[in-house]
Amino acid sequence: MERIPNPELDRLILDHLAEKYKIKQPREGIHLSTLVYCLTRSFFDTRGAVEPTDEEVMLFSLGLGLQDVLTPAGAETPVYELDGIMFSPDFVLRIQSEQYCELKTTRMSLKRAKEALPETWIEYIMGGCYMRQVNTYELSGLYMMGNYAPPFPQIYSETLRFTDEELLLNWDHIIQRRDDYLDCLAKNTPPTPYVYCKDWECNYCRHKMTCQVLTQFEQRNHSDEPSSG
């Protein structure tokens, strides 16, 4: 048997996924996820300066594709807006009352998730709760690593409940980030790198090199300034 690499087929599949899920098209408006995740990246994404990498296309497609498969029949996918911010839960169930649901596909183990959920998940879900004036939200995680050896995917759903104070504090934080982001858009100046993100967000970001160059440029400008006195 002879095995011959076929990069042309790779490209065909990747391009199909990018088109199917509109991964390379900048989103219009300001979404809740725009403000929860790195603002610098959100700014560059609106400019379309650098296209998503093949790795990003695969990761996004995996999450979106499994979301399509896992979403129950009859679920709704509305879009809401408050204070100029758009929010689209993965799906909404209307059985006895409205249930807002989020689906996450992750390589995190279920054991680790039970110890602590990612801050960005919590901030996003709390933002959605505030926008819909509810205190509970449903989270279903597809944990690709499971808890077993060898790893086996495992689904685990839970109801998250928040206090009014938690939701208000989180919304105040989101509004501050919205105002900072709008100011940067108006000035056409990217948010300062490494200020509006979690540390881990830089690891595989396609704008990583851009942020490094901007930071070096800023440091060089400061070093060239005449000292006072």
VOPAGU-2260 file (C-alpha; in pm, 1 decimal, decimal comma):
REM VOPAGU-2260
SITE   aa  ch    i         X         Y         Z
SITE  MET   A    0       0,0       0,0       0,0
SITE  GLU   A    1     118,7     349,5     -80,7
SITE  ARG   A    2      -1,1     647,7     120,3
SITE  ILE   A    3      15,3     981,3     -58,3
SITE  PRO   A    4     -63,5    1312,0     119,6
SITE  ASN   A    5    -351,2    1504,2     -38,7
SITE  PRO   A    6    -328,4    1870,0      74,7
SITE  GLU   A    7    -568,8    1973,1    -201,6
SITE  LEU   A    8    -847,9    1776,3     -32,1
SITE  ASP   A    9    -750,7    1931,7     303,2
SITE  ARG   A   10    -789,9    2275,2     146,9
SITE  LEU   A   11   -1124,4    2186,7      -9,2
SITE  ILE   A   12   -1266,2    2069,8     324,5
SITE  LEU   A   13   -1126,0    2363,2     521,4
SITE  ASP   A   14   -1261,4    2616,0     272,5
SITE  HIS   A   15   -1600,9    2442,8     283,4
SITE  LEU   A   16   -1610,1    2464,5     664,7
SITE  ALA   A   17   -1504,7    2829,7     664,7
SITE  GLU   A   18   -1782,4    2913,5     418,2
SITE  LYS   A   19   -2048,7    2695,9     584,3
SITE  TYR   A   20   -1998,7    2855,4     926,5
SITE  LYS   A   21   -1897,8    3200,7     795,5
SITE  ILE   A   22   -1580,0    3181,2    1002,4
SITE  LYS   A   23   -1386,4    3430,2     790,7
SITE  GLN   A   24   -1663,4    3691,1     777,7
SITE  PRO   A   25   -1640,5    3970,3    1037,4
SITE  ARG   A   26   -1956,2    3997,5    1246,8
SITE  GLU   A   27   -2147,7    4322,5    1243,9
SITE  GLY   A   28   -2233,7    4499,6    1566,2
SITE  ILE   A   29   -2104,0    4443,1    1917,3
SITE  HIS   A   30   -2181,1    4103,3    2061,4
SITE  LEU   A   31   -2154,9    3992,6    2420,0
SITE  SER   A   32   -1870,1    3760,6    2321,3
SITE  THR   A   33   -1692,7    4058,5    2160,5
SITE  LEU   A   34   -1667,2    4218,8    2503,3
SITE  VAL   A   35   -1604,0    3911,2    2717,6
SITE  TYR   A   36   -1302,8    3792,8    2520,0
SITE  CYS   A   37    -992,3    3991,2    2421,9
SITE  LEU   A   38   -1088,7    4340,5    2304,7
SITE  THR   A   39    -768,5    4379,5    2105,4
SITE  ARG   A   40    -848,1    4067,4    1909,5
SITE  SER   A   41   -1208,9    4179,7    1862,6
SITE  PHE   A   42   -1080,2    4509,7    1718,5
SITE  PHE   A   43    -846,8    4338,9    1470,3
SITE  ASP   A   44   -1117,7    4088,7    1374,1
SITE  THR   A   45   -1348,8    4373,0    1270,7
SITE  ARG   A   46   -1075,1    4501,7    1042,3
SITE  GLY   A   47   -1025,3    4161,0     880,1
SITE  ALA   A   48    -650,8    4220,0     874,8
SITE  VAL   A   49    -558,1    3854,7     934,0
SITE  GLU   A   50    -773,2    3559,5     833,7
SITE  PRO   A   51    -836,4    3273,4    1078,3
SITE  THR   A   52    -573,8    3001,2    1068,6
SITE  ASP   A   53    -658,2    2649,1     954,3
SITE  GLU   A   54    -638,2    2538,4    1317,3
SITE  GLU   A   55    -894,4    2803,6    1415,9
SITE  VAL   A   56   -1124,2    2701,3    1130,4
SITE  MET   A   57   -1114,2    2341,2    1253,8
SITE  LEU   A   58   -1177,7    2434,4    1617,4
SITE  PHE   A   59   -1464,9    2669,5    1537,0
SITE  SER   A   60   -1616,7    2417,0    1296,3
SITE  LEU   A   61   -1593,5    2138,2    1553,0
SITE  GLY   A   62   -1778,3    2346,8    1810,3
SITE  LEU   A   63   -2041,8    2479,5    1569,3
SITE  GLY   A   64   -2095,6    2144,1    1400,0
SITE  LEU   A   65   -2146,9    1958,0    1726,9
SITE  GLN   A   66   -2374,8    2239,7    1844,9
SITE  ASP   A   67   -2595,4    2176,6    1541,4
SITE  VAL   A   68   -2610,1    1805,0    1622,7
SITE  LEU   A   69   -2665,4    1843,9    1998,7
SITE  THR   A   70   -2931,9    2116,7    1988,8
SITE  PRO   A   71   -3266,6    1953,5    2076,9
SITE  ALA   A   72   -3550,5    1956,9    1824,3
SITE  GLY   A   73   -3786,4    2248,6    1876,1
SITE  ALA   A   74   -3526,9    2468,7    2042,9
SITE  GLU   A   75   -3515,8    2833,1    1937,5
SITE  THR   A   76   -3209,0    3046,4    1859,0
SITE  PRO   A   77   -3315,4    3410,2    1912,3
SITE  VAL   A   78   -3096,2    3719,0    1923,1
SITE  TYR   A   79   -3145,6    3979,2    2197,0
SITE  GLU   A   80   -3005,4    4331,7    2239,5
SITE  LEU   A   81   -2954,6    4558,1    2538,7
SITE  ASP   A   82   -2745,3    4875,3    2574,5
SITE  GLY   A   83   -2613,7    4830,6    2220,1
SITE  ILE   A   84   -2490,8    4476,7    2291,7
SITE  MET   A   85   -2622,9    4170,3    2107,5
SITE  PHE   A   86   -2660,0    3833,3    2273,7
SITE  SER   A   87   -2748,8    3500,0    2114,1
SITE  PRO   A   88   -2776,9    3198,9    2347,3
SITE  ASP   A   89   -2691,1    2870,4    2178,9
SITE  PHE   A   90   -3055,9    2774,9    2216,0
SITE  VAL   A   91   -3367,0    2849,4    2420,8
SITE  LEU   A   92   -3611,0    2585,5    2543,4
SITE  ARG   A   93   -3969,2    2687,1    2611,8
SITE  ILE   A   94   -4124,1    2406,3    2814,1
SITE  GLN   A   95   -4277,4    2546,6    3133,3
SITE  SER   A   96   -4062,6    2859,1    3124,7
SITE  GLU   A   97   -3779,0    2996,8    2914,6
SITE  GLN   A   98   -3452,2    2810,2    2965,2
SITE  TYR   A   99   -3141,3    2973,4    2823,3
SITE  CYS   A  100   -2882,3    2713,6    2729,3
SITE  GLU   A  101   -2515,5    2720,3    2637,5
SITE  LEU   A  102   -2326,8    2435,2    2468,9
SITE  LYS   A  103   -1951,2    2410,0    2505,6
SITE  THR   A  104   -1719,0    2168,2    2329,2
SITE  THR   A  105   -1387,1    2160,3    2510,3
SITE  ARG   A  106   -1067,7    1960,5    2550,5
SITE  MET   A  107   -1084,8    2036,6    2921,7
SITE  SER   A  108   -1152,4    1729,9    3136,1
SITE  LEU   A  109   -1482,1    1708,5    3320,1
SITE  LYS   A  110   -1291,3    1668,0    3645,5
SITE  ARG   A  111   -1118,2    2000,8    3591,7
SITE  ALA   A  112   -1443,1    2171,3    3488,3
SITE  LYS   A  113   -1613,3    2056,3    3807,2
SITE  GLU   A  114   -1335,5    2225,8    4004,7
SITE  ALA   A  115   -1368,7    2559,0    3818,5
SITE  LEU   A  116   -1527,3    2679,3    3496,1
SITE  PRO   A  117   -1340,1    2923,9    3268,1
SITE  GLU   A  118   -1395,1    3288,3    3366,2
SITE  THR   A  119   -1500,0    3379,8    3012,9
SITE  TRP   A  120   -1781,3    3121,2    3020,4
SITE  ILE   A  121   -1910,8    3259,6    3348,6
SITE  GLU   A  122   -1885,7    3625,1    3240,4
SITE  TYR   A  123   -2071,9    3551,3    2916,6
SITE  ILE   A  124   -2346,2    3351,0    3086,4
SITE  MET   A  125   -2390,9    3613,2    3358,6
SITE  GLY   A  126   -2415,3    3879,7    3088,1
SITE  GLY   A  127   -2689,7    3678,6    2920,5
SITE  CYS   A  128   -2873,3    3638,4    3251,3
SITE  TYR   A  129   -2864,6    4013,6    3310,6
SITE  MET   A  130   -2990,3    4089,0    2960,6
SITE  ARG   A  131   -3282,9    3849,1    3001,1
SITE  GLN   A  132   -3347,4    3939,0    3368,2
SITE  VAL   A  133   -3309,3    3581,9    3489,9
SITE  ASN   A  134   -3086,0    3431,4    3758,0
SITE  THR   A  135   -3035,7    3082,5    3615,3
SITE  TYR   A  136   -2877,1    2950,4    3298,0
SITE  GLU   A  137   -2824,4    2596,7    3165,7
SITE  LEU   A  138   -2475,2    2484,7    3066,1
SITE  SER   A  139   -2405,1    2163,9    2874,5
SITE  GLY   A  140   -2042,0    2073,9    2819,7
SITE  LEU   A  141   -1911,3    1811,9    2580,1
SITE  TYR   A  142   -1582,1    1727,7    2748,8
SITE  MET   A  143   -1373,2    1562,3    2480,0
SITE  MET   A  144   -1115,2    1430,9    2726,8
SITE  GLY   A  145   -1374,3    1291,5    2969,6
SITE  ASN   A  146   -1235,8    1151,5    3294,5
SITE  TYR   A  147   -1119,1     816,6    3174,2
SITE  ALA   A  148    -811,9     647,6    3028,3
SITE  PRO   A  149    -816,2     631,8    2734,7
SITE  PRO   A  150   -1002,1     963,4    2705,0
SITE  PHE   A  151   -1367,8     933,7    2611,8
SITE  PRO   A  152   -1604,6    1224,8    2536,7
SITE  GLN   A  153   -1854,2    1291,4    2812,9
SITE  ILE   A  154   -2151,4    1526,6    2828,8
SITE  TYR   A  155   -2237,4    1695,6    3153,6
SITE  SER   A  156   -2514,4    1951,1    3203,8
SITE  GLU   A  157   -2569,3    2178,0    3500,5
SITE  THR   A  158   -2781,2    2473,7    3606,8
SITE  LEU   A  159   -2587,1    2784,6    3707,4
SITE  ARG   A  160   -2755,6    3019,0    3953,8
SITE  PHE   A  161   -2638,7    3374,4    4030,1
SITE  THR   A  162   -2733,1    3649,3    4272,1
SITE  ASP   A  163   -2858,9    3987,9    4152,8
SITE  GLU   A  164   -2541,3    4145,7    4290,4
SITE  GLU   A  165   -2317,9    3911,4    4090,9
SITE  LEU   A  166   -2507,1    3989,4    3771,7
SITE  LEU   A  167   -2496,8    4365,2    3827,5
SITE  LEU   A  168   -2123,7    4371,5    3903,4
SITE  ASN   A  169   -2051,6    4165,5    3594,0
SITE  TRP   A  170   -2270,8    4389,2    3375,3
SITE  ASP   A  171   -2095,5    4702,3    3503,2
SITE  HIS   A  172   -1767,0    4539,0    3399,9
SITE  ILE   A  173   -1904,9    4458,0    3053,6
SITE  ILE   A  174   -2035,6    4812,1    3004,6
SITE  GLN   A  175   -1694,6    4955,8    3094,0
SITE  ARG   A  176   -1533,3    4728,5    2836,2
SITE  ARG   A  177   -1798,6    4830,9    2582,4
SITE  ASP   A  178   -1720,6    5198,7    2637,9
SITE  ASP   A  179   -1345,3    5138,7    2605,4
SITE  TYR   A  180   -1400,8    4935,4    2289,4
SITE  LEU   A  181   -1626,7    5196,3    2129,3
SITE  ASP   A  182   -1368,8    5464,4    2207,3
SITE  CYS   A  183   -1099,5    5261,4    2031,5
SITE  LEU   A  184   -1324,0    5204,1    1729,5
SITE  ALA   A  185   -1399,7    5577,6    1708,1
SITE  LYS   A  186   -1028,5    5661,5    1719,4
SITE  ASN   A  187    -937,5    5367,8    1493,3
SITE  THR   A  188    -678,0    5271,1    1752,1
SITE  PRO   A  189    -657,7    4912,9    1881,7
SITE  PRO   A  190    -705,0    4852,5    2254,3
SITE  THR   A  191    -371,1    4827,4    2432,9
SITE  PRO   A  192    -239,1    4471,6    2390,1
SITE  TYR   A  193    -240,2    4242,5    2696,8
SITE  VAL   A  194    -465,9    4478,4    2897,3
SITE  TYR   A  195    -811,9    4354,0    2792,0
SITE  CYS   A  196    -756,7    3978,1    2781,8
SITE  LYS   A  197    -694,6    3669,4    2988,9
SITE  ASP   A  198    -335,4    3542,3    2978,4
SITE  TRP   A  199    -424,8    3219,3    2797,1
SITE  GLU   A  200    -595,8    3402,1    2509,1
SITE  CYS   A  201    -261,1    3503,2    2361,6
SITE  ASN   A  202    -130,2    3147,0    2327,2
SITE  TYR   A  203    -281,7    3062,1    1989,1
SITE  CYS   A  204    -412,2    3401,2    1875,5
SITE  ARG   A  205    -353,9    3484,4    1509,4
SITE  HIS   A  206    -287,2    3847,0    1607,7
SITE  LYS   A  207     -12,8    3752,4    1852,0
SITE  MET   A  208     266,7    3890,4    1633,2
SITE  THR   A  209      77,9    4216,9    1576,9
SITE  CYS   A  210      43,8    4273,1    1951,2
SITE  GLN   A  211     412,7    4202,5    2002,6
SITE  VAL   A  212     507,7    4457,2    1735,7
SITE  LEU   A  213     272,5    4720,9    1878,7
SITE  THR   A  214     412,0    4670,2    2227,1
SITE  GLN   A  215     772,2    4695,0    2108,6
SITE  PHE   A  216     688,0    5009,7    1913,8
SITE  GLU   A  217     524,9    5167,0    2219,8
SITE  GLN   A  218     821,1    5077,4    2439,9
SITE  ARG   A  219    1063,2    5223,7    2187,6
SITE  ASN   A  220     867,1    5549,1    2174,4
SITE  HIS   A  221     875,5    5578,8    2552,4
SITE  SER   A  222    1249,0    5512,6    2562,8
SITE  ASP   A  223    1308,1    5786,2    2302,8
SITE  GLU   A  224    1120,5    6048,2    2503,7
SITE  PRO   A  225    1349,1    6307,9    2670,2
SITE  SER   A  226    1371,9    6267,9    3045,1
SITE  SER   A  227    1247,2    6554,9    3260,7
SITE  GLY   A  228    1470,3    6751,7    3497,3
